[in-house]
Every structure is written in structure tokens, then in C-alpha cells.
Amino acid sequence: MSYFNTLIFGIYPYIALAVLFIGSWLRYDHGQFTWKAGSSQMLRKKNMALASGLFHVGILVIFFGHLVGLLTPHWAYDWFMTAGTKQVMAIVVGGVAGVACLVGAVMLAVRRFTDPRVRATSTVADDLIIVLLAAQVALGLLTILPTLGHLDGSTMLRFSAWAQGILTFQGGAAAHIAGVHWIYKLHIFLGLTLFVVFPFTRLVHMFSAPLEYVTRRYQVVRKRA
């Protein structure tokens, strides 16, 4: 069991991150015409704005919440906030964002699988990624249940120690989460797997920000005489 824990949570994270960055770089370098969000809004607009809005707002809050929550050292906030308070905040904010994201993801999935026009333009990667994202968000919401049993912040500190240990190449980082509830481990494993499939799906558009739009010259459009 110790070997399996080290393999999944001590070695697999580096494999996933390597595939994420190297795969994304190769795709951008060799297949820029495929580097897009692949929007299907023009095929069916009904409920698209609501579904997309809920999904994107929810997933952005979740992403940055995980980023800040896991990678912020304990000493950076313990002078004004306890680990328990931080964990309660994560439950509340993450729970609201998770519900919004899950509702949006389910709406998008139903639209993709049931609308004939959208279905005709979907790829296997499109189908796979929306299912994986919905499952991941659902697992994240389920982790709230065991977390409610210990609100002292100990769980938050263990996951932070693991994430920071991985990114700083500390040996034995997997040991920090060896004894946590299985649902946390499944949530982490699926999250790492999303890193693996990331370069081969439409998720790559997350790396693209339209910064040039802010500084470029206006496009002049005139009516015909």
C-alpha cells in the first residue's frame, strides 16, 4: 500500500505535470489551428449563456481557490487566520462555486449529448472532458462530508504540505496524505489525470489570454455609401 501511495501521489504528479506542459507546448508549436475553445454557441444558443456562465465562474473560483489554498505556506496567514478558519472558508466558498460549476457542467453535458447539431460537431475528447470535469467537481463536493468531521484545519495542512512538497521536489511528499479518506485520494487522482488529458482537449484555451486586444488599435468599420 505504501508503494502504491508513493506511485500515485509521489511519482504520478510529476508525470502528469510533464505531460501537461510538454504536451501543451508541442501542440501549440505544431498545431496552432487546433488551439481553440471550439465554441458551439452558434449551433444552439438556448441556455448556453447560463450554463457556460455558471461553469466558467465556478471553475475559475475553484481553480484559484485550490491554487491559493494549497500553495500558500502556513506561516503566511497564521498570524491573522487559523488553519481551521481557512478550512471553513474553503468549504463555504468552494461549496458554492462547486455547485454552480456542477450545474453548469451538467447543463453543458446534456446539451452536448442530446442536441443533434452540437452532437454532430463533438469529438471524443469533447465528450470525455466534460464528463471528467463534472465527475471531478462532484467528487470535490463529496469531500466536504468527511471534512466536516474535523474542522481544525489538519486536513488542509496535510494537503498543503503534499502540494508544496511536490512542487519543491521534496522526497516523501506522498506520505503527507497516506492516511486520508479515499474520496480525497480519488479526487486528487482524477485531478492529476485531467492534467494528463489537458493538452489533447479544448482545455488548452485556458493558456490563451487575449492581452493584445487591450493594446491593439481600433478596427474601423464604416457603412457603405
C-alpha positions in Angstrom: 0.0 0.0 0.0 2.9 2.3 0.8 4.4 1.7 -2.7 1.0 2.3 -4.4 0.6 5.6 -2.4 4.1 6.7 -3.4 3.4 5.8 -7.1 0.1 7.6 -7.4 0.8 10.7 -5.2 4.6 10.9 -5.3 5.5 9.9 -8.9 2.3 10.3 -10.9 2.1 14.1 -10.2 5.5 14.7 -12.0 4.3 12.5 -14.9 1.1 14.5 -15.1 2.8 17.9 -14.9 5.4 16.8 -17.6 2.6 15.8 -20.0 0.7 19.0 -19.2 3.5 21.4 -20.1 5.4 19.4 -22.7 2.2 18.3 -24.5 0.7 21.8 -24.5 4.0 23.3 -25.8 4.2 20.7 -28.6 0.6 21.2 -29.6 1.0 25.0 -29.6 4.1 24.6 -31.7 2.8 22.1 -34.2 -0.9 22.5 -34.2 -2.0 26.1 -33.6 -5.1 25.7 -35.8 -6.4 23.2 -33.2 -5.6 25.6 -30.3 -9.1 26.9 -29.6 -12.1 26.6 -27.3 -14.3 25.1 -30.1 -17.4 27.0 -29.1 -20.7 25.6 -30.3 -22.8 28.5 -29.2 -23.8 29.4 -32.8 -25.3 25.9 -33.2 -27.7 26.3 -30.2 -27.9 29.4 -28.0 -30.7 28.2 -25.7 -29.5 28.2 -22.1 -25.9 28.4 -23.3 -25.1 31.7 -21.6 -26.4 30.4 -18.3 -24.7 27.1 -18.5 -21.4 28.5 -19.7 -21.5 31.3 -17.1 -22.2 29.0 -14.2 -19.5 26.6 -15.3 -16.7 29.1 -16.0 -17.3 31.3 -13.0 -17.5 28.2 -10.8 -14.4 26.5 -12.2 -12.3 29.7 -12.0 -13.2 30.2 -8.4 -12.4 26.5 -7.7 -9.1 26.7 -9.6 -7.7 29.8 -7.9 -9.1 28.6 -4.6 -7.1 25.4 -4.9 -4.1 27.3 -6.1 -4.0 29.7 -3.2 -5.2 27.3 -0.6 -2.7 24.6 -1.4 0.3 26.6 -2.2 0.2 29.4 0.4 2.6 28.5 3.2 1.0 28.2 6.7 3.3 31.0 8.1 1.9 33.4 5.5 -1.5 33.5 7.1 -1.3 32.0 10.6 -0.8 35.5 12.1 -4.3 36.6 11.2 -6.2 33.3 10.5 -6.1 29.8 11.9 -5.9 26.7 9.6 -9.4 25.8 10.8 -10.9 29.2 9.7 -9.2 28.8 6.3 -10.7 25.3 6.0 -14.2 26.5 6.8 -13.8 29.3 4.2 -12.7 26.7 1.7 -15.8 24.6 2.4 -18.2 27.6 2.1 -16.6 29.3 -1.0 -15.7 26.0 -2.7 -19.1 24.5 -2.0 -21.0 27.4 -3.6 -18.6 27.6 -6.5 -18.7 23.8 -6.9 -22.5 23.7 -7.0 -22.5 26.4 -9.6 -19.9 24.7 -11.7 -21.5 21.3 -11.4 -24.9 22.7 -12.5 -23.3 24.4 -15.5 -21.3 21.3 -16.4 -24.4 19.1 -16.3 -26.3 21.5 -18.5 -23.4 21.6 -21.0 -23.1 17.8 -21.0 -26.9 17.4 -21.6 -26.7 19.9 -24.4 -23.7 18.2 -25.9 -25.1 14.7 -25.7 -28.8 15.4 -26.7 -28.7 18.2 -29.2 -28.2 16.7 -32.7 -26.4 19.7 -34.2 -24.0 20.0 -31.2 -23.5 16.2 -31.1 -22.6 16.2 -34.8 -19.7 18.5 -34.2 -18.4 16.9 -30.9 -15.3 14.9 -30.7 -14.4 12.1 -28.4 -12.2 14.5 -26.5 -15.1 16.9 -26.1 -17.3 14.2 -24.6 -14.6 12.9 -22.4 -13.5 16.2 -20.9 -17.0 17.4 -19.9 -17.7 14.1 -18.2 -14.3 14.2 -16.4 -14.8 17.7 -15.3 -18.4 17.1 -14.0 -17.1 14.0 -12.1 -14.2 15.9 -10.6 -16.4 18.7 -9.4 -18.9 16.2 -7.9 -16.0 14.4 -6.1 -14.8 17.8 -4.8 -18.3 18.5 -3.3 -18.3 15.0 -1.8 -15.0 15.7 0.0 -16.9 18.2 2.1 -18.7 15.4 4.0 -15.5 13.9 5.6 -14.1 17.4 6.1 -17.0 18.4 8.3 -15.8 15.8 10.7 -12.6 17.6 11.5 -12.7 21.4 11.1 -9.5 22.0 13.0 -7.6 22.6 9.7 -5.5 19.4 10.0 -6.7 18.1 6.6 -6.0 21.4 4.9 -2.4 21.4 6.3 -1.8 17.9 5.1 -2.8 18.6 1.6 -0.9 21.9 1.5 2.2 20.0 2.8 1.8 17.4 0.0 1.3 20.0 -2.8 4.1 22.2 -1.7 6.3 19.1 -1.2 5.6 18.0 -4.8 6.4 21.4 -6.3 9.6 21.8 -4.3 10.8 18.3 -5.1 10.8 17.1 -1.5 11.2 13.4 -1.1 8.4 11.6 0.7 5.7 14.2 -0.1 3.2 11.4 -0.7 3.4 10.4 3.0 1.5 13.5 4.0 -1.7 12.2 2.6 -1.1 8.5 3.1 -3.9 8.1 5.7 -6.6 10.5 4.3 -10.1 9.4 3.3 -10.2 7.5 0.0 -12.5 10.1 -1.5 -9.8 12.7 -1.2 -7.3 10.4 -2.9 -9.8 9.7 -5.8 -10.3 13.5 -6.2 -6.6 14.1 -6.4 -6.0 11.2 -8.8 -8.7 12.4 -11.2 -7.3 16.0 -10.9 -3.9 14.8 -11.9 -5.5 12.8 -14.8 -7.1 16.0 -16.0 -3.5 17.4 -16.3 -2.6 14.4 -18.5 -5.5 14.8 -20.9 -5.3 18.6 -20.9 -3.0 19.1 -23.9 -5.2 16.8 -26.1 -8.5 18.7 -25.5 -10.1 22.1 -25.9 -8.9 22.9 -22.3 -5.7 24.3 -23.8 -7.5 27.6 -24.4 -7.0 28.3 -20.7 -3.4 29.2 -21.5 -4.5 31.8 -24.0 -5.4 35.3 -22.7 -6.4 38.0 -25.3 -4.0 40.5 -23.8 -3.2 42.0 -27.2 -6.9 43.0 -27.5 -6.3 45.7 -24.8 -3.5 47.4 -26.6 -4.1 46.9 -30.3 -5.5 49.7 -32.5 -9.2 50.0 -33.0 -10.7 48.3 -36.1 -12.5 51.0 -38.1 -15.8 49.8 -39.6 -17.7 52.1 -42.0 -21.1 51.8 -43.7 -21.2 51.7 -47.4 -22.1 54.9 -49.1 
